[in-house]
Structure formats: structure tokens, C-alpha cells
């Protein structure tokens, strides 16, 4: 007799509160005026490259690359390869931080 395989349905994900260390990682990612500028620019122009960010902000390519790396390590920016080009977009946490900073700047 053949056994019938049952479909496994994923359990609902329960959102857990972030630990203080996790929140610190996200906040340290934007603890620089240049990184905040980069975050707003990536939010405005989804799929922007490091070269474009460097040209728009009129800053050194290596500096911008290091700042974007820090934003990626903080979980705020995602990189995606498109052929030889690497484009950047905000992660969901990056979008939340960007919205917070936008409202914070208007108060």
C-alpha cells in the first residue's frame, strides 16, 4: 500500500520584537550624514548604481562604496546584480528607517 503524502502548509510567522542589539545595528547603519543622504537617494531612485550615487552626491567613489557596504551590513540596503552592473534598493527595514527619518526631519 502506498503512503499518501500530505501537503505541508507553512505556519504563520509570528513577528517578534527586535532585540536591542538588532535595533542598534539598524540605527548605526544610518549614524552618518552621508549614509542618510544615500538612503534617501536610493529610496528616490530604486535600482541606482554606486557610480550614479557618487556622481549625484559629488563624492568619492570609494567613500560611497564603503557607506553603501555599511548600509548593506546594517540590513537597510539590498544589492542586486544586473549583468556587470550592481544596483541598489532599500530593504523593508531600510524603507521603515527612511520613512522615520523623513517624518523626523519635518518635526
C-alpha angles and dihedrals in degrees: 000000000000119000116236114232113223122216114248115220118203115250117242112268114241112213111231125202115258118250120242090254092053091050090047090055092054094045095047087054090068097034092115131072093228092052090051089053090049091048092053091046093051090048090052097043109034112200097028122158129227090250091056093047090050093050095046095047092039092229136132115282093228091051093051091046091053092048092049089049089054090049090050092049089051089055095244101110132043125207123212128186117230104180107296092343125088114209128193135217135170120265118225089265090049090053091050092049091046092053090048092050091047093054090041091055091054096052 
